[in-house]
Amino acid sequence: MRYPIPLPARSSATLAVLIALALPATALGTPQPRHDRKPARAPGTLVQLPGKSGCLVDRSGRSAKCAPARALEGPAPLLGSGAVALSPDGRNLYVASSGSDAIAVFTRNGRTGRLSQPKGAAGCIAAKGAEGCAAAVGLDRPNSVAVSPDGRNVYATSLGSEAVTVFQRDPATGALSQRLDGSGCIASLPLPNCVSGRALVGPDVIVVSPDGRNVYVGSFFGNAVAVFNRDASTGTLTQPSGSGGCLAATATSGCATGLALESIEGMAISGDGQSLYLGAAVSAAVVVLARNPASGALTQATDGSGCITSTPLTGCTTGTQLGGADAVALSPDGGDVYLTALFSKSVTSFTRSTSSGLLTQKPGPAGCLVFLRAAGCSFGRALNAPEGIAVAPDGRDVYAASYAPGAIAVLARGKRSGAVAQLPHRTGCVGAVPDCAPARALSGVGSLVLSPDGRYLYAAASKSDAIAIFRRVTRQPQRG
């Protein structure tokens, strides 16, 4: 049974605009195709694994080019740029499959990058145990997933049930299980075997703090961030009472109020655990929140340093090309933050102070890479509807998923400047787009994750009902 979401008119209109913008590449114009027989194997380039090793497709699709999988319908929809996550040991990939009401579980070969799905209940967990999966509650249209740093728990947001679900992970097999005593699900709707939570209207993205003490959820329709304390021994979540339990754009259920929080769609936390960064689509903003490591509480400055917006807003700094702000990612050294923006068709770049966590948009063309042309920005291809973003563990490359054309842009990152530049011609993107290297199963690609060693990239594509698998061409270690 599905639980309908009573969306306000403004929220419905917002979602309609997002969907309308996901147009085919031909509607927006693309560069003329080249006729290179093979893409150059330049460092940072993505090469899809051969044959059926290169993609997994939901078995309902019956693809001859990809291996079949269960519970893989609709991963990474437009609301869901965090739909894939790897366990810290790199042994398992987890996928929030919105159309299957499930979390699909895959075993990963660290040497080859290939994925396989365990049989039976170990291969997925789903509402009512559909498709032979383990049974779960609160999984109506799951859209984002995260794994705890200790690898003991997996957490997911579900748009339809307005819930955060808690799963125990078997470290030996990767299989997921859920307690049905109320500790396995927190929801804003009255659901059986779930406890009540606040600021969870349209939850879209979820992260776990590096110390494992907190879980944070961004709510697209609720314009809020929900805060949860995590029990390290059980993985159970509890929401603090009062204003410490949530931060919202307006007074909501006793939440603290913040700036530029309309339609939170992206979230990332710094490696030092001091800062939380949000992409707010309707606010056209990147938001900076300070985290108290002792309590997990979030605060926002109002002196202009707590948010950067495309449209001038009192209390925020003005930036550029942030319309429809989406996914957020940090460089491994913590010195840079990158943001995709759906409406602006851009990847924007920010310098981060490692002492204060504050952001400054990089000046001139270094601060914005835009599809085709935009004054004062650098030129980008295959970026006409960017969603997910990921930075390689070695910090040398940034990858952006473009939903509408079904492509992944490949961006080289400057070692000292942190600025990104797209690789030329077919090395600069993969997908069914002119002047990009061809790739399979990328229609509606919206979420990316790189393996811990940086050798493989995994992409979730909602329209293909698929996971695409790529080998990343790595560079030789730098000297000095």
Beta strands, then each sheet from edge to edge (+ up, - down):
strand 1: 46-48
strand 2: 55-58
strand 3: 67-69
strand 4: 84-86
strand 5: 92-97
strand 6: 102-108
strand 7: 115-116
strand 8: 124-127
strand 9: 134-136
strand 10: 142-147
strand 11: 153-158
strand 12: 163-169
strand 13: 176-177
strand 14: 182-187
strand 15: 194-196
strand 16: 203-208
strand 17: 214-219
strand 18: 224-230
strand 19: 237-238
strand 20: 246-248
strand 21: 256-257
strand 22: 264-269
strand 23: 275-280
strand 24: 285-291
strand 25: 298-299
strand 26: 304-309
strand 27: 316-318
strand 28: 325-330
strand 29: 336-341
strand 30: 346-352
strand 31: 359-361
strand 32: 368-371
strand 33: 378-380
strand 34: 386-391
strand 35: 397-402
strand 36: 407-413
strand 37: 420-422
strand 38: 429-431
strand 39: 445-450
strand 40: 456-461
strand 41: 466-472
sheet 1: 1+ 41- 2+ 3+
sheet 2: 1+ 41- 40+ 39-
sheet 3: 4+ 5- 6+ 7-
sheet 4: 4+ 5- 6+ 8- 9-
sheet 5: 10+ 11- 12+ 13-
sheet 6: 10+ 11- 12+ 14- 15-
sheet 7: 16+ 17- 18+ 19-
sheet 8: 16+ 17- 18+ 20- 21-
sheet 9: 22+ 23- 24+ 25-
sheet 10: 22+ 23- 24+ 26- 27-
sheet 11: 28+ 29- 30+ 31-
sheet 12: 28+ 29- 30+ 32- 33-
sheet 13: 34+ 35- 36+ 37-
sheet 14: 34+ 35- 36+ 38-
end
